[in-house]
Amino acid sequence: MPETTARRAFEPLFTTKLSASGTGLGLAACEQAGGRARLASVPGRGTTVRLYAPITARPPRR
């Protein structure tokens, strides 16, 4: 992806999808929940996003 898109990838509500296709909350939500995310991209070759979720002793909510 272009550098201009990569810089914005973690902004809440940012998306490159059409308006009816999604919210764009995915990557921002990871960091807001206490996790970390790392993005590496080479235009024309591909993008890798690594998500690191926080460790918790609590079971997930149902």
N, C-alpha and C positions, 0 to 999 in steps of 0.2 A: 504494500500500500504506500502511497505517497507520504513523505515526511509530514506534510500539513495535516493529513488524516491521522497519522500515528500520534502526533502531539495532542490531538483532541480525544483520542479513544477512551480515556478514563473520565471524561467530563460527564456528570449526570445528564441524562436525556439526549446525549449525542448519539446519532445513528446515521448510517449511510443508506438505510433502507427507505423505501417509500413510506409516506406517512401512515398508511393503514397496515403496515407490515410488522410493527414492533415498537417497543418503548425506548430501547437503547440504554436500559438500566444495568445490564449484565456486568460489565467490567467495573463500573463505579461502585456497584453494590458490594463487590468483593472487598474493596478497600474500606468502605464505610462500615463493614461488619468486622473490621479488625484484621482482615487478611492482607495479603500483598499480591500484586500482579506485576508481571514483567512481560514486555512486548519487544520482539525483535522482528524487523521486517526488511526485506530486500525487494524493492519494486521489480516486478516481473518474475520473481523467483518464489515468493511466498512469505507468510507471516506465521510466527509462533507466539502464542500467548501462554505463559505459565501462571497458574493460579495457586496461591499458597493460602489454604484455609487455616484459621486459628484452631488450636487444639482446645477442646472443651470436655469436661467430665459429665456435662448434662446430656441426657438423651434428647434427640430432636423432638420438637413439638409436633403434634399430630392434629 
